[in-house]
Amino acid sequence: MKNIPVIMIIFGGSGDLAHRKLYPSLFNLYEQGLIHDNFAVIGTARRPWSHEYLREQVSDAIHETHDQVDENEVKAFASHFYYQSHDVTNVEHYVTLKKLAQELDDRYSAQGNCLFYMAMAPRFFGTIATHINDQHLTGSGFNRIVVEKPFGHDLVSAEQLNKEITASFDENDIFRIDHYLGKEMIQNIMPMRFTNPLIKNIWSGEYIKNIQITLAERLGVEARGGYYDTSGALRDMVQNHIFQIITLLAMPEPKDLSSDSVHKAKQELLKSLIIPTPEEVKKNFVRGQYLGSDTTFAYKKEPNVDPDSTTETYVAGKTKFTSGPIAGVPIYFRTGKEFKEKKTRIDIVLKHINNPYGQAHSNNITIEVDPESKIYITINGKKIDEPGIRSEDLTYAFSKEEMAKVPDGYERLLHDVFVNDSTNFTHWSELKRYWEFIDAVEDAWQKENEAGNPEIAQYLPYRMGPKEADNIFESPTEHWIYE
Ligand code: NAD
């Protein structure tokens, strides 16, 4: 691997993401020799920390995520970190920041390469982008920016943010990050689809009956009630993670594996995404809110949540494409808080075929993404000592040793940013399309809210969400495979 000279500026250097994900991931890249001599990281936030205090924080973050570390390595790594107290809304602070970045660029021979990471509340992204531009923070080498999710709140705000960022950065230098695209099993979707004749040849509406995606969370909104109430499950999970998964499942085969070809294939598919009408939203979507239990609050009673809130903590829905290999195949998805367990999984349900044995289980291809990582195919065979057919799973799974080697999504994606590979990041034209879909659903819901009688299913916590979601299927022979 190459040593990439760079000065990295993290906005939100005292935050949760930086501590739990960015610092440990950077350390792993350092240990592998991807970044070694010519890099420095400036952590910024409002608090009056010293360089030394940030280094202690970085060292703590590494110890919290690694069982065994070489203390000299940790020390050497942390010595590359600098802290700059910085309020992102104060223009003058960018002047001080720029000065430090230039000093470090000289000291580390970083060749004018700058990487900006927006690890802060999304309401600040536009402000940061604007001041990077008007205070000329970009360097004379490459300038890349990583933007956390959510990228906008709807299409209009996403367009505005994009305008602010593209004032200083080219589309090729903007890395809109979605850590789902760094997950092992999500990265396995393309190889699975395109290298197995067994799978590739049945990837069409002729054989696939439907696709089901579940992103279930065990936790409620916890301390994030105030923010969550302005967002909801559709914006928080469907707009990004679920649509990324849908796109990988439905896109045509790219010409090759270059970032350009992969994005071209995605964009070709997304042109044919069907944007639902209000009637379709009413028919094909279910929104819900969790109820309370002996030990937990109902959503509407959570701290900082409006007691009359119409924000959904659960959504199930359906989508389809008019082109691509699975044109016309219904793709059902659901996501919610306070499910019975944390789980991300994809079920590809194959159509039944006529057979001389009569009743047989459908063949399903299941991809478990979290917390387990495996693919299994449900297939039928004979029962041993009685007539009839039984179904068994053929499983592709990782050993414990292999699992231990799987890098965190953030580590992979940060590496991609360093080597300028945007394959697993969201292109603006893709994001725009996702927002068009989300806005159509939000607008329909908003009209229902205004009409005064919105249908918001109330569901029991720690089960499988509202039973109303069992009614979104097109035919009575369809049902959720994961129950
Ligand atoms: P956080 O609240 O823990 O951290 C926010 C940071 O911003 C802190 O360092 C805070 O001091 C700083 N800050 C706040 N106001 C400031 C100001 N005016 N000037 C300068 N600094 C200021 O948030 P987080 O959980 O780290 O999330 C950051 C981003 O990452 C968000 O966009 C979030 O959606 C995204 N994200 C976080 C996680 C995660 O696991 N935490 C996962 C995925 C995405």
Residues whose N, C-alpha, C, O or C-beta is under 5 A from the ligand:
A	BS01	NAD	G12 G13 S14 G15 D16 L17 A18 T44 A45 R46 H86 D87 V88 T89 M118 A119 M120 A121 P122 E148 K149 P150
